[in-house]
Amino acid sequence: MTEPIRVFLDSTVHLFAYRSAKTNSSLVLAGMDGVLFQPVVSYKTLAEIQKRTRDLYGKDIAGLVRWNLLMLPKLIIVTTKEIAPLLSQYDEYVRDKADLPHICAYFAANCRYFVTSNRRLTKMDIGQFVNFTSPREFVEETLRARPYDTPGGI
């Protein structure tokens, strides 16, 4: 049996999925069982998801979201130690330095796709090295499912 492809999931995917069940982001999360693809996040991604869900929905929901994510089979969590050696290598290609650890996690885990709704990130110079895809494109092209018609493909 072949290994599932590795896919870095930006925090935007998680946040839009929890906001509404009828989004392409929610369809991406539905496929995160490690069979169709292997989900990849970094500790920084987990922290962003935790903070934003706590701000939006309160600490109880934020705890449940984090627990659900951590319980995924075959979830890869890229550590800060794995990211650190790559920071200087990709720094010049990423304008918003808050996004740099996510990019480095993508490379550290040898991902095939970087799923994000962050259009600003996808337009940076790093796009020449990263296979960015929107949730809609990922649902349609990789999961081969029918996407929702949502603004920006979220």
C-alpha positions as CSV (number, residue, x, y, z in Angstrom):
1,M,0.0,0.0,0.0
2,T,1.4,3.4,-0.9
3,E,1.7,6.2,1.6
4,P,-0.8,9.0,1.5
5,I,0.4,12.3,0.3
6,R,1.4,14.8,2.9
7,V,-0.5,18.1,3.0
8,F,0.2,21.1,5.1
9,L,-3.0,22.7,6.3
10,D,-2.8,26.3,7.2
11,S,-4.8,27.6,10.2
12,T,-7.2,29.4,7.8
13,V,-8.5,26.0,6.7
14,H,-9.3,25.0,10.2
15,L,-10.9,28.3,11.2
16,F,-13.2,28.5,8.1
17,A,-14.2,24.8,8.6
18,Y,-15.3,25.5,12.2
19,R,-17.2,28.6,11.2
20,S,-19.4,26.8,8.8
21,A,-20.0,23.2,7.8
22,K,-20.8,24.1,4.2
23,T,-17.3,25.2,3.2
24,N,-14.6,23.6,1.2
25,S,-12.4,23.9,4.3
26,S,-14.8,21.6,6.1
27,L,-14.6,19.1,3.2
28,V,-10.8,19.2,3.5
29,L,-11.0,18.4,7.2
30,A,-13.4,15.6,6.5
31,G,-10.6,13.9,4.5
32,M,-8.0,14.2,7.2
33,D,-8.1,10.6,8.4
34,G,-4.7,9.8,7.0
35,V,-6.1,7.6,4.2
36,L,-6.6,10.0,1.3
37,F,-3.9,12.3,2.6
38,Q,-1.7,12.8,5.7
39,P,-2.4,16.1,7.5
40,V,0.6,18.2,8.5
41,V,0.6,21.2,10.9
42,S,3.3,22.9,12.9
43,Y,3.2,23.8,16.6
44,K,2.8,27.4,15.5
45,T,-0.3,26.4,13.5
46,L,-1.8,24.7,16.5
47,A,-1.1,27.8,18.6
48,E,-2.9,30.0,16.0
49,I,-5.9,27.7,15.8
50,Q,-6.1,27.6,19.6
51,K,-5.9,31.4,20.0
52,R,-8.4,32.2,17.2
53,T,-10.9,29.6,18.3
54,R,-10.6,30.8,21.9
55,D,-11.1,34.4,20.8
56,L,-14.1,33.5,18.6
57,Y,-15.8,30.7,20.6
58,G,-14.4,30.5,24.1
59,K,-11.9,28.3,25.8
60,D,-14.1,25.2,26.0
61,I,-14.7,25.0,22.2
62,A,-11.0,25.9,21.6
63,G,-10.0,22.9,23.8
64,L,-12.3,20.6,21.9
65,V,-11.0,21.8,18.5
66,R,-7.4,21.2,19.7
67,W,-8.2,17.8,21.1
68,N,-10.0,16.7,17.8
69,L,-7.0,17.8,15.8
70,L,-4.4,16.1,18.0
71,M,-6.4,12.8,17.9
72,L,-6.2,12.6,14.1
73,P,-4.6,9.4,13.0
74,K,-1.2,9.9,11.2
75,L,-1.2,13.7,12.0
76,I,2.3,15.1,11.6
77,I,3.2,18.0,13.9
78,V,6.4,19.7,12.8
79,T,8.4,20.9,15.7
80,T,10.2,24.3,16.0
81,K,13.5,22.3,16.1
82,E,12.7,20.9,12.6
83,I,11.7,24.4,11.3
84,A,14.7,26.4,12.7
85,P,17.4,25.2,10.2
86,L,15.2,26.2,7.2
87,L,14.3,29.8,8.3
88,S,17.3,31.5,6.8
89,Q,16.9,29.5,3.6
90,Y,13.4,30.8,2.8
91,D,13.4,34.1,4.6
92,E,14.0,36.3,1.5
93,Y,11.0,34.8,-0.3
94,V,8.4,35.5,2.5
95,R,7.4,39.1,3.1
96,D,5.2,38.4,6.2
97,K,7.6,36.8,8.6
98,A,4.7,35.3,10.7
99,D,4.2,33.0,7.7
100,L,7.8,31.8,7.5
101,P,7.5,29.0,10.0
102,H,4.5,27.5,8.1
103,I,6.5,27.5,4.9
104,C,9.4,25.9,6.6
105,A,7.1,23.2,8.1
106,Y,5.8,22.4,4.6
107,F,9.4,21.8,3.5
108,A,10.5,20.0,6.7
109,A,7.6,17.5,6.3
110,N,8.1,17.1,2.6
111,C,4.6,18.0,1.7
112,R,3.1,17.9,-1.7
113,Y,0.4,20.6,-1.1
114,F,0.0,23.7,1.1
115,V,-3.7,24.3,1.5
116,T,-4.6,27.9,2.5
117,S,-7.2,30.6,2.0
118,N,-4.5,33.2,2.6
119,R,-4.3,34.8,-0.9
120,R,-1.6,37.3,0.3
121,L,0.7,34.4,1.2
122,T,0.1,32.6,-2.2
123,K,1.2,35.8,-4.1
124,M,4.6,36.0,-2.3
125,D,7.8,35.0,-4.0
126,I,7.8,31.7,-2.1
127,G,5.1,30.5,-4.5
128,Q,7.8,29.5,-6.9
129,F,8.8,26.7,-4.5
130,V,5.5,25.9,-2.7
131,N,2.5,24.1,-4.3
132,F,-0.2,26.4,-2.9
133,T,-3.8,25.3,-3.4
134,S,-7.1,26.7,-2.1
135,P,-9.5,24.5,-0.2
136,R,-11.8,24.4,-3.3
137,E,-9.0,23.4,-5.6
138,F,-7.9,20.7,-3.2
139,V,-11.4,19.3,-2.8
140,E,-12.0,19.3,-6.6
141,E,-8.6,18.1,-7.9
142,T,-7.1,16.0,-5.1
143,L,-10.1,14.6,-3.1
144,R,-12.1,14.4,-6.4
145,A,-15.2,15.6,-4.6
146,R,-17.8,18.2,-5.4
147,P,-16.8,21.5,-3.9
148,Y,-19.1,24.1,-2.4
149,D,-19.5,27.4,-4.3
150,T,-18.1,29.8,-1.7
151,P,-16.4,33.2,-1.9
152,G,-12.6,32.6,-2.5
153,G,-13.1,28.9,-2.5
154,I,-13.0,28.7,1.3
